[in-house]
């Protein structure tokens, strides 16, 4: 739905910004659009000792509502804004077997103003950091809908248990696709596309820096490729500092933690519908510790999949693994298959099966935890409106 209206106060602000940019503004209508989605799912899980089901909101692509607006300032410049709120109830990533409903979330996802023209796009406010989604390039159509490199956003709150039924680390303690810093209060710049290549850079509150080159191209033979790389320095975002820049509390672990991240993901889609993706990320940590007090120096994550698209159907088989995130030698793996059916372009039905294993996990006291394998079915419906 598009509603055109005139905003005199906004026009005054545009005049000021345009003066700084050296562009004379013209009087144009402001294009205003509502958008959003509802994305509900069910988690049916067997942790090796108990089975249970939860009715959840898919945290990888949560239910949301928002609005955007743009206005042409000149033939070569437009100004716009975006405001989006997540309205999730019983968030999927917080669900655990035999647990009560929790994880209700009202989250501000986007609240920004942007200027876009021949020299690229400058965004100021809350938006995706430059490297967000660099772990999720996947042309299968199943990322965020049960497939791809994502696991912890689907059901990361599920806990491993041992043979005696003792509860151990959760899935998200040991598995991540390390997808940068997500949404941030930031200043972000995106270059124009040069033969399919772009560069995004952002400076986030907390002195964090994100850099992400991306490439997207469709060849003459209809082969499509996409790729993204990143470098992230988390700066002071994970540090506990006071206004003077000193540690607010020196007694606890991870009071001075930070990390540098690098890696990326890539995907190819053939005219036949056959498609592939691969992902690798590594984080190097400083002053960071595991729950048992041992030093966390680095961790890595990698995944890949093969998919096929035919008509309104999408299928994919995938594998993923994260090393050294829960302990110095931990390995958490995800094996699975996913399916999506497009009832309408804006209505997607999906289902996936995941077999999850955890090796070399530890308890908080550092003792070994022998985890049972988990089996999970994750299925849902996403309905978008524009």
Residue pairs with C-beta under 8 A, 6 or more apart in sequence:
1 33
1 34
1 386
2 31
2 32
2 33
3 32
3 33
4 29
4 30
4 31
4 32
5 29
5 30
5 32
6 29
6 30
7 30
10 30
10 71
11 25
11 27
14 25
14 71
14 73
14 79
15 25
17 73
17 79
17 115
18 24
18 25
18 73
18 74
18 77
21 77
21 115
23 73
23 74
23 76
23 77
24 74
25 73
25 74
26 72
26 73
26 74
28 71
28 72
28 73
29 71
30 69
30 70
30 71
31 69
31 70
31 71
32 67
32 68
32 69
33 67
33 68
33 69
33 386
34 65
34 66
34 67
34 385
34 386
35 65
35 66
35 67
35 68
35 84
35 384
35 385
35 386
36 63
36 64
36 65
36 66
36 84
36 384
36 385
37 61
37 63
37 64
37 382
37 383
37 384
37 385
38 63
38 382
38 383
39 57
39 58
39 61
39 62
39 63
39 380
39 381
39 382
39 383
40 55
40 56
40 57
40 58
40 63
40 380
40 381
41 55
41 56
41 57
41 58
41 92
41 378
41 379
41 380
41 381
42 53
42 54
42 55
42 56
42 377
42 378
42 379
42 380
43 53
43 54
43 56
43 92
43 95
43 154
43 155
43 158
43 376
43 377
43 378
44 51
44 52
44 53
44 376
44 377
44 378
44 379
45 51
45 52
45 53
45 54
45 97
45 155
45 158
45 374
45 375
45 376
45 377
46 374
46 375
46 376
47 97
47 158
47 159
47 160
47 161
47 372
47 374
48 161
48 163
48 371
48 372
48 373
48 374
49 161
49 165
49 372
50 97
50 98
50 161
50 165
51 97
52 97
52 98
54 90
54 92
54 95
54 99
55 90
56 90
56 91
56 92
56 95
56 103
57 63
57 88
57 89
57 90
57 91
57 92
57 105
58 92
58 144
58 145
58 154
58 380
58 382
59 88
59 91
59 92
59 93
59 94
59 103
59 153
59 154
60 92
60 143
60 144
60 145
60 150
60 153
60 154
61 144
61 145
61 382
62 86
62 87
62 88
62 91
62 105
62 107
63 86
63 87
63 88
63 89
64 84
64 85
64 86
64 87
64 109
65 84
65 85
65 87
66 82
66 83
66 84
66 85
66 109
66 110
67 82
67 83
67 84
68 80
68 81
68 82
68 83
69 80
69 81
70 78
70 79
70 80
71 78
71 79
71 80
72 78
73 79
76 117
76 118
77 115
77 116
77 117
78 115
78 116
78 117
79 113
79 114
79 115
79 116
80 113
80 114
80 116
81 112
81 113
81 114
82 110
82 111
82 112
82 114
82 127
83 110
83 111
84 108
84 109
84 110
84 111
85 106
85 107
85 108
85 109
86 105
86 106
86 107
86 108
86 109
87 105
87 106
88 103
88 104
88 105
88 106
88 107
89 101
89 104
89 105
90 101
90 102
90 103
90 104
91 102
91 103
91 104
91 105
92 103
92 153
92 154
92 155
92 157
92 378
93 103
93 152
93 153
93 154
93 155
93 156
93 157
93 172
94 102
94 103
94 157
95 102
95 103
95 155
95 157
95 158
96 157
96 158
96 159
96 170
97 158
97 159
99 157
103 157
108 126
109 126
109 183
110 125
110 126
110 127
110 183
111 125
111 126
112 123
112 124
112 125
112 126
112 127
113 123
113 124
113 125
114 121
114 122
114 123
114 124
115 121
115 122
116 122
118 192
119 192
120 189
120 190
120 191
120 192
121 189
121 190
122 187
122 188
122 189
123 186
123 187
123 188
123 189
123 190
124 187
124 188
125 185
125 186
126 183
126 184
126 185
126 186
127 183
127 184
127 186
127 188
128 182
128 183
128 184
128 188
129 180
129 181
129 182
129 183
129 184
129 186
129 188
129 202
129 204
129 208
129 210
129 232
130 180
130 186
130 188
130 190
130 200
130 201
130 202
130 210
130 211
130 212
130 230
131 179
131 180
131 181
131 200
131 202
131 210
131 211
131 212
131 230
131 231
131 232
131 261
132 179
132 180
132 181
132 182
132 183
132 210
133 179
133 180
133 228
134 179
134 180
134 212
134 214
134 228
134 229
134 230
134 263
134 264
134 265
135 149
135 177
135 178
135 179
135 180
135 263
135 264
135 265
135 279
135 281
135 301
136 143
136 144
136 148
136 149
136 150
136 177
136 179
136 265
136 279
137 226
137 227
137 228
137 264
137 265
137 266
137 267
137 277
137 279
138 147
138 148
138 149
138 265
138 267
138 277
138 305
139 224
139 226
139 267
139 268
139 269
139 275
139 277
139 307
140 147
140 148
140 267
140 269
140 275
140 277
140 305
140 307
140 309
140 314
140 316
141 307
141 309
141 314
141 340
142 148
142 307
142 314
142 316
142 338
142 340
142 350
142 352
143 149
143 150
144 150
144 153
145 338
145 340
145 348
145 350
145 352
145 380
145 382
146 154
146 336
146 338
146 339
146 340
146 350
146 351
146 352
146 378
146 379
146 380
147 305
147 307
147 316
147 318
147 336
147 338
147 340
147 352
148 277
148 303
148 305
148 316
148 318
149 177
149 179
149 265
149 277
149 279
149 301
149 303
149 318
149 320
150 177
151 171
151 175
151 177
151 320
151 334
151 354
151 356
152 171
152 172
152 175
152 176
152 177
154 352
154 354
154 378
155 171
155 376
155 378
156 170
156 171
156 172
156 175
157 170
157 171
157 172
158 170
158 171
158 356
158 374
158 376
159 167
159 168
159 169
159 170
159 171
160 167
160 168
160 169
160 170
160 171
160 358
160 361
160 369
160 371
160 372
160 374
161 167
161 168
161 371
161 372
162 168
162 369
162 370
162 371
162 372
163 370
163 372
166 369
168 358
168 361
168 363
168 369
168 371
169 326
169 358
169 361
169 362
169 369
169 371
171 332
171 356
171 358
171 374
173 291
173 325
173 326
174 322
174 325
174 326
174 330
174 332
174 358
174 361
175 301
175 320
175 322
175 325
175 332
175 334
175 356
176 299
176 301
176 322
176 325
177 279
177 281
177 301
177 303
177 320
177 322
178 261
178 263
178 281
178 282
178 283
178 299
178 301
179 281
180 210
180 212
180 230
180 232
180 261
181 204
181 208
181 210
181 232
181 234
181 237
184 202
184 204
184 205
184 208
184 210
185 204
185 205
186 202
186 203
186 204
186 205
187 202
187 203
188 200
188 201
188 202
189 200
189 201
189 202
190 198
190 199
190 200
191 198
191 199
191 200
192 198
193 216
195 217
196 215
196 216
196 217
197 213
197 214
197 215
198 213
198 214
198 215
199 211
199 212
199 213
199 214
200 210
200 211
200 212
200 213
200 214
201 209
201 210
201 211
201 212
202 209
202 210
203 209
204 210
204 235
204 237
205 237
206 234
206 235
206 236
206 237
206 239
207 235
207 236
207 237
208 232
208 233
208 234
208 235
208 236
208 237
209 231
209 232
209 233
209 235
210 230
210 231
210 232
211 230
211 231
211 232
212 228
212 229
212 230
212 231
213 228
213 229
214 226
214 227
214 228
214 229
215 225
215 226
215 227
215 228
216 225
216 226
216 227
217 224
217 225
218 224
219 225
221 271
222 271
223 268
223 269
223 270
223 271
224 268
224 269
225 266
225 267
225 268
225 269
226 266
226 267
227 264
227 265
227 266
227 267
228 264
228 265
228 266
229 262
229 263
229 264
230 261
230 262
230 263
230 264
230 281
231 260
231 261
231 262
232 259
232 260
232 261
232 262
233 258
233 260
234 258
234 259
234 260
234 261
235 258
236 258
237 258
238 254
238 257
238 258
238 259
238 288
239 247
239 255
239 256
239 257
239 258
240 247
240 248
240 249
240 252
240 255
240 256
241 247
241 248
242 248
247 255
247 256
248 255
249 255
253 289
253 293
254 287
254 288
254 289
255 287
256 286
256 287
257 285
257 286
257 287
257 288
257 289
258 285
258 286
258 287
258 288
259 283
259 284
259 285
259 286
259 288
260 283
260 284
261 281
261 282
261 283
261 284
262 281
262 282
263 279
263 280
263 281
263 282
264 279
264 280
264 281
265 277
265 278
265 279
265 280
266 277
266 278
266 279
267 275
267 276
267 277
267 278
268 275
268 276
268 277
269 275
269 309
273 308
273 309
273 310
274 306
274 307
274 308
275 306
275 307
275 308
275 309
275 316
276 304
276 305
276 306
276 307
277 303
277 304
277 305
277 307
278 302
278 303
278 304
279 301
279 302
279 303
279 304
279 320
280 300
280 301
280 302
281 300
281 301
281 302
282 298
282 299
282 300
282 301
283 298
283 299
283 300
284 297
284 298
285 296
285 297
285 298
285 299
288 295
288 296
289 295
289 296
290 296
290 326
290 327
290 328
290 362
291 362
291 364
292 327
292 362
292 363
292 364
292 365
292 366
293 366
294 327
294 328
294 366
296 324
296 325
296 328
298 324
299 322
299 323
299 324
299 325
300 322
300 323
300 324
301 320
301 321
301 322
301 323
301 325
302 320
302 321
303 318
303 319
303 320
303 321
303 334
304 318
304 319
304 320
305 316
305 317
305 318
305 319
306 316
306 317
306 318
307 314
307 315
307 316
307 317
308 314
308 315
308 316
312 341
312 342
312 343
313 339
313 340
313 341
313 342
314 338
314 339
314 340
314 341
314 342
315 337
315 338
315 339
315 340
316 337
316 338
316 339
317 336
317 337
318 334
318 335
318 336
318 337
318 338
319 333
319 334
319 335
319 336
320 333
320 334
321 331
321 332
321 333
321 334
322 330
322 331
322 332
323 330
323 331
324 330
325 332
326 332
326 358
326 361
326 362
327 360
327 361
327 362
329 360
330 358
330 359
330 360
330 361
330 362
331 357
331 358
331 359
331 360
332 356
332 357
332 358
332 359
332 361
333 356
333 357
333 358
334 354
334 355
334 356
335 354
335 355
335 356
336 352
336 353
336 354
336 355
337 352
337 353
338 350
338 351
338 352
338 353
339 350
339 351
339 352
340 348
340 349
340 350
341 348
341 349
341 350
342 348
342 349
343 349
346 383
346 384
346 385
346 386
347 381
347 382
347 383
347 384
348 381
348 382
349 380
349 381
350 379
350 380
350 381
350 382
351 377
351 378
351 379
351 380
352 377
352 378
352 379
353 375
353 376
353 377
353 378
354 374
354 375
354 376
354 377
354 378
355 373
355 374
355 375
356 373
356 374
356 375
356 376
357 371
357 373
357 374
358 371
359 371
360 368
361 368
361 369
361 370
361 371
362 368
362 369
363 369
